[in-house]
Amino acid sequence: MEHKNTWTTYDKKQLKECEQFSKEYRDFLDNGKTERECVDTIVNEIEKHGYVEMEKLAAEGKTLKSGDRVYSVWMNKTIVLYQIGENPMEQGMNILGAHIDSPRLDVKQNPLYEDGGFAYLDTHYYGGIKKYQWVALPLALHGVVVKKDGTTVMVNIGDREDDPVLFISDLLVHLSQEQLEKKAAKVIEGEALDLIIGNRPYHEEKDKKKSDDKKDKEDAVEKDAVKKSILALLKEYYDMEEEDFISAELEIVPAGKAREAGIDRSMIMAYGQDDRVCAFASYRAMLELTQVKRTACCILVDKEEIGSVGATGMESHFFENSVAELMQLCGNYSELALRRCLAHCDMLSSDVSSAYDPTYASSFDKKNVACLGDGMVFNKFTGARGKSGSNDANAEYIAHIREIFERKKVNIQTAELGKVDLGGGGTIAYILALYGMNVIDCGVPVLNMHAPWEVTSKADLYEMKRGYVAFLENAEL
């Protein structure tokens, strides 16, 4: 089966809409380089479109009706959006589910030290990365510091135009003969990914006469003077003590804005597109809905890159609890009604797939691979090798999905992640499938997946949003 290139199907109006949507997407990426920043950005936008926090309505004793829009945030890292439909919730929902965490480096809890005249932050990488890709690269520091009194301080260093950038050093090629003989996984070790954040020693002017005495000159530069200088700056700008690193969440990400890529400007190159590209299209699709028969839902979760664990990952009970709260607000909650609702849902697990890369053609099954520019992509299954750890969508649901997109003239393609024995990957699909609902993986193809700078197609992004709207508006299987 041949893929159809999406660009060739657009008229002038669609091309204009595609360009505008991709611009808004780049702005979203620039404003949301961490999960917390993504949630803040999303909340600020959806409230302008009539979304109200669910917990606020519950506290006020309000009741929801068809057409109402609500949301709930959990621990500032996970968010769920609902638009109430005409049908009873026991009949299920149409769900889009994506994740907003991305591979990165995290700052450890006791990170600051000095060595060789440099001040460093010790790090621990998060998610699947090729460690050698993170050296000799401009980096930024984003996150929060929560002090003992509960005060939260936002940190953002390296992404404003007048900001300094941070970096991890690499061995100069002139001395790297031994390094280059190592396997790629060992060229840069995890414990070598320490961030250089300063080189100037602390100097305090003293009220005494200058002395030519050698000892006085030696005493002028104290032990760990660069570290002391950094601590003075942290105190000045963030009122932060060294001990405050214990209760900080600081993420190291590539510095710089999302950019158009290609002389033809057909692509987007940016950090964090896995999976913020699907998250953006998902919540924006929710904003385009008018009246829907089935309740529409968008889940954007944390921790997918490390197995969907923890209180903010899809494995937690946050989503199930929020559906229970929603049904209570609609006046029809019971444990049985909740179970029926979850079992009768249809879901698109909105996550990215690998894009065909001719440079590494031997890693792909060319008949079953997604191509940049050929539309939104469906993966019947993910997992590794023998489909291990995968949700495997059933044929009836796939036929239902095909009908929706053909009717709405949405350009789609099907794919597997790569050749069967080379590895694999997972999504949140299998977790939602535990409720018995229909689930299939769906997103866009990505080049350089999990690298500091990933590449997607503008056309695929726009087509994905069109497809998500069509799915949310559709009645049940």
Beta strands, then each sheet from edge to edge (+ up, - down):
strand 1: 52-53
strand 2: 69-74
strand 3: 78-83
strand 4: 93-99
strand 5: 104-115
strand 6: 118-126
strand 7: 139-146
strand 8: 152-157
strand 9: 195-198
strand 10: 248-254
strand 11: 259-261
strand 12: 267-270
strand 13: 295-301
strand 14: 346-350
strand 15: 353-354
strand 16: 376-379
strand 17: 383-384
strand 18: 412-414
strand 19: 424-425
strand 20: 438-443
strand 21: 445-446
strand 22: 454-457
sheet 1: 1+ 2+ 3- 13+ 4+ 14+ 20+ 16- 18-
sheet 2: 8+ 7- 10+ 5- 6+ 9-
sheet 3: 11+ 12- 22+
sheet 4: 15+ 21+
sheet 5: 17+ 19-
end
